[in-house]
């Protein structure tokens, strides 16, 4: 079953179970996927749905940061709850050691030597880490490695 189909089934299950919080987030996911499909006039495959989910998680992390700066821990907690539901649909996240290994491998395979090669390195990593790592954090690691090297 496709990821989108599984999310739709989860929406039905949340309705039957009366789980209003989960239902709200699942409906939000389906609405975001539908919006992208309407905008692009194409049905999204699993990779496209994963991309939408990653974007939603990133938006919520940014919101949490802003809410905490504003002293609104209640709103930050709400966003954390939404992230927990969103992450149910994302593949298991890579650990620090796995990310470091990916960065090393990408730098070696692309022959990167300086910051000018960052795009090549990130391109090599993105295909392997899509949906499994925060690409902003990965970018910072690559930048540190290329800046030092």
Number of C-alpha atoms within 10 A of each C-alpha: 6 10 17 19 12 12 17 16 13 16 21 14 14 17 14 10 11 11 12 11 13 21 20 14 18 22 15 15 22 19 12 17 21 17 12 17 15 11 9 10 10 10 13 18 12 14 12 16 24 22 17 19 22 23 14 18 22 16 13 19 16 13 16 21 14 14 17 14 10 10 11 13 14 12 15 21 14 13 19 17 15 20 20 13 17 20 15 10 17 18 13 11 15 15 11 11 9 13 20 16 12 21 21 15 15 21 23 12 12 15 12 17 15 14 16 11 16 20 13 15 26 20 12 18 23 16 9 12 19 17 23 17 21 16 17 10 11 20 17 11 15 25 18 12 18 18 13 10 10
